Structures are given as C-alpha cells and as structure tokens.
C-alpha cells in the first residue's frame, strides 16, 4: 500500500512539473511572443547547455561564496546561540543586540562590506554570513533553552556535574534537531543572498554576477537559465538537509 502511494505521489509531482513546463513554452511562444519579456523553455534550455564549462565554473564560485558565509554562520551562530540559551546572563546580554540587528536586511550591509573588505570573495561571503547567521543562532538558542530538565537532573545523578560536560553530553545532543533545522533555513536564506552579494561585491564571477551581466546585454534566455540553475541547486541542498533533519530527529545520527 505504501509503495503504491509513493508511486502515485511521484506521478502527480512529475505530471505537475511537465504541465508547468509545457504551459511555460506555450505562453511564451504564442501569448507573450517576446524573448525579452519571457524566454521560451526551448531557448532557455539551449542557452543553458551553451554555457558549458563557464556555467560549471560560476557554480563553483557561488558555492565558494556560500561556503565562506555559511561556515562562519554555523560556527559563530552555534557558539553564541548555545551561550545565550544555556546561561541566563548570556541571554540578557545578547538578546537586545540580536533583536536590534536581526531585522536589518542583509543587503543593507553591502556598503560596509565594500568599505571594510572590498570587492572580493570574502565580501560576498560576509553578506551571505549576515543572512545565514540569525536562523542558526535563534534555533540553537531555542534548542538549548528547551533542554528537558529531567535530562539535566538525570545526568547530574549519574555524576555529570561539570557545566562543560552537561553541555557536551546533554544539551548539545538534545539541541541537535533544532540546530540542524536552523542550518537548513540558513542554507536557503544564504543561497538567496548569493545573487545579490555577487551582483554588488562578488567580483567578476559567480551565478549572480553573470545573471546581472546577461540582463544588461538583454540575453534573457541566459538570465532564465541561470535562475533555473539557482533553483535546482537550492532544491538539491534543501532535500539533502531535509533527509539529514529527519535522521537527526529519529536519533539515527
């Protein structure tokens, strides 16, 4: 029964995607009739394959920018979030600062990124870091804040009395599902920041840089091709992290 349900679900999903792609081609070809306003699916696919190694290289640069920002966000976000969630004084000190900075859009930091760092990979990574940092911090904070007291008391009864050991063997494992969920959100936010970061501070390479350059050249089929690549990579990363999140929630990691 479960196997048939999965098969039916896949059929519905594939049919929905095929219908969307067919509608895109028909609307662009027979209603819009303008490659500038809406490129056809066929011309977008041709542009996609025409990019060749250039596209692969730009994907690599964008992933480099994402990895710079995301690695810093994970490291600093987990550290600060755990301190704020575990220690009351940490929450009192950090909460007003976090709530002051969190509503500021990542793109608002672009002028300072240019002044502080310059037009390079690190500057693009900084913008992505700003976007990815707060979801990890807040989820880590929530996880440490909501560690069941019974786990802490049980660990103390068994001789785990030191604060560092309680964090390592009790709080961190109990908070892991929250942390992984925060990382998943941060990857999505960080990936959305990639395009804007590369447009302004990323230098001469990256998906966002060339997406903007192709727009300036009115090659909208190539713009659409890069948009599809961004969507596919984001979807792949989200699916991988969802799988990891399910495993963590079941205690398999």
N, C-alpha and C positions, 0 to 999 in steps of 0.2 A: 504493500500500500504506500509506504513512504517513498519507495523507488519510483512508483508511478506519479506520485505528487511532485517529486523533483523534476521528472521528465516534463510534466505538464507546465511547471513553472518556467523551465528553460525555453519551452516552445513559445510561451506567452512573451517572455522577455525578448527572444530573438525576433518574433513577429513584430513586436512593438518597434524595435530598432530598425528593421527593414522597412516598415511603413514610414517611419520618420525620415529615413534617408531617401526613399522614393518621393515623398512629399517635398523634401528639400529640392531635389533635382527638378521636379515638375514646376514648382512655384518659381524657382529661379529662372528656369528656361522659358516658361510660357506666360508668366504673370509679371515678374519684375523686369526681365529682359535687359538686365544691366549687370555686367560683371563687376562694376564698381560698387553698386548698391548691395548686391548679393551674388557672389560667385556660385556657379553650379557645382554640384558634387563632383562631376566628372573632371572639371577643370581644377578643382581643389586637389583631387587625387593625383592628377598629372603633375601639379606643382609640388606636391608632397614628395613624390618619387624623383622629381627633377632636382631636388635639393641635395640628394646623395650624402656624401661624407660631410658636407657643410652642416647639414642638419644634425648629424651624429655628434660633431664637434660642439655645436651650440648647446645640445642637450647636456653634454659633459660639463660645459662651463656653467650652465644653470644649476646642475646638480652640485657642482663645487660651491657655488654661492649658497645653495640651500644647506649643504653640509656644514659650512662655516657658521652660519647663523643658528642652525638647529642644534649643533653640538654645544655651542655656548649657552643656548637657551635651556637645554636639558641639564647641563652641569650646574649653572647658576640658579635656575628655577627650582630644581630639586633641593639644592642646598638651602636656599632662603625659605622655600616653602616648608621644608621639614623643621627648620628652626622656629618659624612663626607658628606652626601647628603644634609643636611639642612643648615649647616654652611660652608661658603667658606673657612674659616681658618681651619676647620676640614678636608676638602678635601685636602688642601695644605699640612697639616702636615701628614695626614695618607696615601695619595696616593703613595708617593715614598717608604714608608715602606712596604705597601701592595704589590706593584708591585715587590719589591725585594724578598719578602718571598713567594709569590703565586706560582712562577714556581718550587719551591723546592718540589720534590715528598714527600708525607707523610712518605714513608718508610725510607727516608734519616734521619728522626728524631728518628729512633729506637735506635741507640746507646745512644743518650741523654736521651731518655725515660728510658732506663735501668739504666743509671747513676743517673738521677735525682729522679726517682720514684721507680725503682726496678721491679722485675718480679711479677706483681700482676694485679688485675682488673683495677686499676686506670691507670696503664701504658698502657694497651691495649686501654682504653678509651681515653687516650691522643693522641695516633696515629689516632684513628677514629676522634677525635676532629679536628686535623690538616687537615684531608681530607674533613671534612664536613663544616668547618668554612668559607672558602673563597666563595663558591657559595651563602651562605646565606648573607654574607657581601656585595658582589657585587650586588646581586639582591635588597637588601634593599637600598643600595646606589642609584641604578638606580631608584627605586620607589620614594624615597624622592627627588631626583634631578629633576624628571619629574612631580612633582605635578603641575597641571594646575594653572597658575597664577590667572585665573578668580575665582577659588575656594578660594584662599587665600584672594583676594580682597573682595569677597562676604562675607567671614567670618568676615573681619575687619569692613565692613559696618554694619554688624549685631551686632557688639560690641565685637567680639573675637579678642582682640588686643594683649593679652599676648602671648609670644613665646611658653610657655608650653601648653596653650590651643590650639594654632594653630597646634602644633604637635599632640596633643591628638585627637582633633576633626576633623582635616582636613588632615594633612599629613599622619598620620598613616592609617586611613581608605582608603585613595587614594592609598597608597603604599601596601596595604594588598595583592592584587593579585600577585605583584612582590615577596613579602616575602614568600607567600605560594609556588610559583613556585621555589624559591630558596631552601626552605625546602625540596621539592620533589627531587630536584637534589642532595641535600646534603645527603638525606637518601640513595640514590643509591650509591653515592661515599663512604659514611661511611660504608655501608654494604660490599662493595668491599674491604675496608680496614680491615674488621673484620678478614678475614682469615689470612692475612699477620701479623696482630698485634698479633693474638693468636699463630701463629707459633713461634714467637720470644719472646714475652713478656707476653703472656696471662696466664701463669701458666700451670696447668695440665688438664684443662677442656675447653670446647668450641668446636664448629664445626671445626674451623681451626686447633686447636691442634690435634684433633683426626684424621682429614683428613691427616695431615702430619705423624702421627704415623702409620696409616694404610698403607700409602705409604712405610714407612720404613720396614713394615712387608710384603710388596708385596701383600697386600689384596686389589687389585684394584677394586673389585666389591664394597667393602665398601667405598673406596675413591669416586667412582662414585655415590654411594648412598648419601653420604654427599654433593657432588656437586649438585645433584638434589634438595636436601632439601634447600640448599643455594639459588638456582634459584627460587624455589617455594615461599619461604619466601620473597625474593626480589620482585617477581612479585606481590604477595599479597599486600605488602606495597605500591608499585607503583600504583596499581589500586585504593587503598583506597585514596591515596593522589591526584590522578587524579580526583576522584569524588569530593573531597574537593575543589580542584582547580577550577573545573567547577562551583561549587556552589558559591564560592567567586567571580568569575568573573561575575556571574549573579546577585550578590548582595543579595544572599539568606542567607548569614552568617553574 
